[in-house]
Amino acid sequence: MRRIGALAGTVALLIAVAAPASATPAGNVVAGSADFAKIGQPAVLVSPLASCDVNPDVAGVVTGTAPAVSKAGVKFGTSAARCTTTVVNEQDWITTTKSEAEGTDFELSALVAQGGPRLRVAKWKITCDATQTGTSAGWTLAGMSGWTGLPQQLPQGYVHDVKGKNGVVLAKVKFTEVVFPVPNDGSITMHLAKLTFEPASGYRGEIKFGSAACSPTP
């Protein structure tokens, strides 16, 4: 079975001149979540795992953690989140922020009975950094198995088809989806991975891991 050691990437966005106030959070991350169901059966719910929100008005760190979760067809290991505001000029209250979340030991077994792969991700991390001049989002994925056909380098917004042994698509996974504001206010939102079940799987719903957003500091 193919196992991918590590994948990583970054995306940056500079603030526009005289940009309006952003509707994107000052800084926010969520390690993962799930909401899916086999047709005719109760939903499998995993509430948002470790998350935090930046406090842009107070220097310091906000943290969040979540224990391992095991439900029918899906498992998440422990996860953690950290949102930091750093003062770089106290007199003028110039700050930077960093929002980061990481998760471990994801496993999706729901598709195995339909001839699909057992999908695993040993570790993932997503970050969102902000200054007065712009933002950047970064990510890593490590220890992946079951992802047949996944490229060594993931382009932004790459969609991966999860297929059964007969070649039928059972689910689609969108990696590194980035949302840029219009007009450009310098903020950025990134979703590391979102799996959506296809009808042939016998399931409906979705699973997410790694979401982050941040806006330029005032």
BELHUSUL-V433049 format. One line per field, one symbol per residue. burial: # if it has 9 or more other C-alpha atoms within 8 Angstrom, else .. A space follows every 10 residues. Layout:
burial: ???
This chain:
burial: ..##.##... ..#.#...#. ...####### ########.. ...#.#.### ######..#. ######.##. ...####### #######... ...####### ########## ##..###### ########## ########## #######... ...#..##.# ####....## ########.. #..####### ########.. #.######## #######.
